Amino acid sequence: LAVIIPHFWCRYLCPTGGVLELLNRISALKYFKTSACNECDSCRRACLAETRPAEVNCVNCGDCTETCPVDAIKLGHGES
C-alpha cells in the first residue's frame, strides 16, 4: 500500500502518528491558510506528508511557509 498511498504507515497505522494527530487538534498554535491563498498547491509539494496547512495529517512543521508565493500561510490561533 505504501507504493499506492504515500506515507501509508505514518498516516494510518503508526501509533505515534495517531497520538500526534490528536495533540495537533488541541494545539493552541497552528499553521493555517489565510484568505490570500490562491490554491497553487506549492505548500502541498513542499510537505513531506503531502498535505496543506490545517488539513488532516498536517504536523505543523512549517516547511510550507517559505514556499507560498503569496505569503498566505501563518502561524496562530486560527484562520484570519
CYANA upper distance limits for C-alpha pairs under 8 A (distance plus 0.5 A):
  1 LEU  CA      5 ILE  CA      6.40
  1 LEU  CA      8 PHE  CA      7.10
  2 ALA  CA      6 PRO  CA      6.18
  2 ALA  CA      7 HIS  CA      6.66
  2 ALA  CA      8 PHE  CA      5.61
  2 ALA  CA      9 TRP  CA      7.61
  6 PRO  CA     49 ALA  CA      8.14
  6 PRO  CA     50 GLU  CA      8.49
  7 HIS  CA     11 ARG  CA      6.57
  7 HIS  CA     49 ALA  CA      7.27
  8 PHE  CA     12 TYR  CA      6.41
  8 PHE  CA     13 LEU  CA      7.85
  9 TRP  CA     13 LEU  CA      5.50
  9 TRP  CA     14 CYS  CA      6.25
 10 CYS  CA     14 CYS  CA      5.59
 10 CYS  CA     17 GLY  CA      6.46
 11 ARG  CA     17 GLY  CA      7.14
 11 ARG  CA     18 GLY  CA      8.37
 11 ARG  CA     57 ASN  CA      7.20
 12 TYR  CA     17 GLY  CA      8.44
 12 TYR  CA     18 GLY  CA      8.24
 13 LEU  CA     17 GLY  CA      8.33
 13 LEU  CA     18 GLY  CA      8.33
 14 CYS  CA     18 GLY  CA      6.99
 15 PRO  CA     19 VAL  CA      6.88
 16 THR  CA     20 LEU  CA      6.67
 17 GLY  CA     21 GLU  CA      6.57
 18 GLY  CA     22 LEU  CA      6.89
 19 VAL  CA     23 LEU  CA      6.80
 20 LEU  CA     24 ASN  CA      6.42
 20 LEU  CA     59 VAL  CA      8.12
 21 GLU  CA     25 ARG  CA      6.97
 21 GLU  CA     57 ASN  CA      7.33
 21 GLU  CA     59 VAL  CA      7.89
 22 LEU  CA     26 ILE  CA      7.57
 23 LEU  CA     27 SER  CA      6.66
 24 ASN  CA     59 VAL  CA      7.45
 24 ASN  CA     60 ASN  CA      8.45
 28 ALA  CA     76 GLY  CA      8.30
 28 ALA  CA     77 HIS  CA      6.56
 29 LEU  CA     75 LEU  CA      6.97
 29 LEU  CA     76 GLY  CA      5.44
 29 LEU  CA     77 HIS  CA      5.63
 29 LEU  CA     78 GLY  CA      8.32
 30 LYS  CA     54 ALA  CA      7.64
 30 LYS  CA     60 ASN  CA      6.65
 30 LYS  CA     75 LEU  CA      5.97
 30 LYS  CA     76 GLY  CA      6.03
 30 LYS  CA     77 HIS  CA      6.76
 30 LYS  CA     78 GLY  CA      7.54
 31 TYR  CA     53 PRO  CA      6.00
 31 TYR  CA     54 ALA  CA      6.75
 31 TYR  CA     60 ASN  CA      6.29
 31 TYR  CA     62 GLY  CA      7.49
 31 TYR  CA     73 ILE  CA      7.02
 31 TYR  CA     74 LYS  CA      5.98
 31 TYR  CA     75 LEU  CA      4.91
 31 TYR  CA     76 GLY  CA      6.99
 32 PHE  CA     53 PRO  CA      5.41
 32 PHE  CA     54 ALA  CA      5.72
 32 PHE  CA     73 ILE  CA      6.07
 32 PHE  CA     74 LYS  CA      6.08
 32 PHE  CA     75 LEU  CA      6.95
 32 PHE  CA     76 GLY  CA      8.07
 32 PHE  CA     78 GLY  CA      7.11
 32 PHE  CA     79 GLU  CA      6.49
 33 LYS  CA     37 CYS  CA      6.76
 33 LYS  CA     53 PRO  CA      6.71
 33 LYS  CA     54 ALA  CA      7.93
 33 LYS  CA     72 ALA  CA      6.03
 33 LYS  CA     73 ILE  CA      5.17
 33 LYS  CA     74 LYS  CA      7.01
 33 LYS  CA     79 GLU  CA      7.05
 34 THR  CA     72 ALA  CA      5.61
 34 THR  CA     73 ILE  CA      6.72
 34 THR  CA     74 LYS  CA      7.66
 34 THR  CA     79 GLU  CA      6.34
 34 THR  CA     80 SER  CA      6.15
 35 SER  CA     72 ALA  CA      7.67
 35 SER  CA     80 SER  CA      7.55
 36 ALA  CA     70 VAL  CA      7.37
 36 ALA  CA     71 ASP  CA      8.21
 36 ALA  CA     72 ALA  CA      5.76
 37 CYS  CA     70 VAL  CA      7.44
 37 CYS  CA     71 ASP  CA      8.48
 37 CYS  CA     72 ALA  CA      5.62
 37 CYS  CA     73 ILE  CA      8.29
 38 ASN  CA     70 VAL  CA      8.30
 41 ASP  CA     45 ARG  CA      6.91
 41 ASP  CA     52 ARG  CA      8.20
 42 SER  CA     46 ALA  CA      6.80
 42 SER  CA     64 CYS  CA      8.17
 42 SER  CA     67 THR  CA      6.64
 42 SER  CA     68 CYS  CA      6.68
 42 SER  CA     69 PRO  CA      8.47
 43 CYS  CA     47 CYS  CA      6.68
 43 CYS  CA     51 THR  CA      8.06
 43 CYS  CA     52 ARG  CA      6.47
 43 CYS  CA     53 PRO  CA      8.29
 43 CYS  CA     63 ASP  CA      8.49
 43 CYS  CA     64 CYS  CA      5.13
 43 CYS  CA     65 THR  CA      7.77
 43 CYS  CA     67 THR  CA      6.60
 43 CYS  CA     68 CYS  CA      6.73
 44 ARG  CA     50 GLU  CA      5.44
 44 ARG  CA     51 THR  CA      5.42
 44 ARG  CA     52 ARG  CA      5.72
 44 ARG  CA     64 CYS  CA      7.93
 45 ARG  CA     50 GLU  CA      6.78
 46 ALA  CA     50 GLU  CA      7.94
 46 ALA  CA     63 ASP  CA      7.19
 46 ALA  CA     64 CYS  CA      6.22
 46 ALA  CA     67 THR  CA      7.49
 47 CYS  CA     51 THR  CA      6.71
 47 CYS  CA     52 ARG  CA      8.02
 47 CYS  CA     63 ASP  CA      6.94
 47 CYS  CA     64 CYS  CA      6.71
 49 ALA  CA     57 ASN  CA      7.28
 49 ALA  CA     58 CYS  CA      7.65
 51 THR  CA     55 GLU  CA      7.00
 51 THR  CA     56 VAL  CA      7.84
 51 THR  CA     57 ASN  CA      7.16
 51 THR  CA     58 CYS  CA      6.59
 52 ARG  CA     58 CYS  CA      7.09
 52 ARG  CA     64 CYS  CA      8.49
 53 PRO  CA     58 CYS  CA      6.40
 53 PRO  CA     60 ASN  CA      7.66
 53 PRO  CA     64 CYS  CA      8.35
 53 PRO  CA     73 ILE  CA      7.90
 54 ALA  CA     58 CYS  CA      6.55
 54 ALA  CA     60 ASN  CA      8.44
 63 ASP  CA     67 THR  CA      8.32
 64 CYS  CA     68 CYS  CA      7.24
 64 CYS  CA     73 ILE  CA      8.20
 65 THR  CA     71 ASP  CA      7.82
 65 THR  CA     73 ILE  CA      6.13
 65 THR  CA     74 LYS  CA      7.87
 66 GLU  CA     71 ASP  CA      8.35
 68 CYS  CA     72 ALA  CA      7.03
 68 CYS  CA     73 ILE  CA      7.49
